[in-house]
């Protein structure tokens, strides 16, 4: 079953790509100005206790691009999705539409999270951004799972 993209689906994909493209472009443009070593870890009281090479900044954007591409490929095959509910002829369209929307929001959340965390890497706000981003992503999933369960 092919699920047509809505305007929301298209905008979510554009926003996700924009996040990943922005952090990639930022790193490319600013690379020569980034110190060779950057803080890699902070203690609970905010003191740097390890350093790492600046090349580690590429790990999160690369992971973001890989996840975006893989999720986009999987998005094309709704029949393999684990829906969490029994798919019937009556609810098939609603279930797959809900899941496609959830996938779009999760792609955006993960892309934004990995982009922001990559930009904040080595700064004290890193952990705050990571925690808020993870909570937001889990919140989205919980919201859409609740919507799915209403489609039984």
GITA-V584940 format. One record per backbone hydrogen bond with DSSP energy under -0.5 kcal/mol. NH is the residue of the N-H (numbers start at 0). CO is the residue of the C=O. Records with the same first field share a line. If there is no record, write none. Layout:
NH->CO ; CO
//
This chain:
3->1
9->5
10->6
11->7
12->8
13->9
14->10
15->11
16->12
17->13
18->14
19->15
20->16
21->17
22->18
23->19
24->20
25->21
26->22
27->23
28->24
29->25
30->26
32->29
33->29 ; 30
37->51
39->49
40->49
42->46
45->42
48->40
49->40
51->37
53->35
55->52
56->53
57->54
58->55
59->55
60->56
61->57
62->58
63->59
64->60
65->61
66->62
67->63
68->64
69->65
70->66
71->67
72->68
73->69
74->70
75->71 ; 72
76->73
77->0
79->76
80->77
82->80
87->85
91->87
94->90
95->91
96->92
97->93
98->94
99->95
100->96
101->97
102->98
103->99
104->100
105->101
106->102
107->103
108->104
109->105
110->106
111->107
112->108
113->109
114->110
115->111
116->112
117->113
118->114
119->115
120->116
122->119
125->122
126->123
128->124
129->125
130->126
131->127
132->128
133->129
134->130
135->131
136->132
137->133
138->134
139->135
140->136
141->137
142->138
143->139
144->140
145->141
146->142
147->143
148->144
149->145
150->147
151->148
//
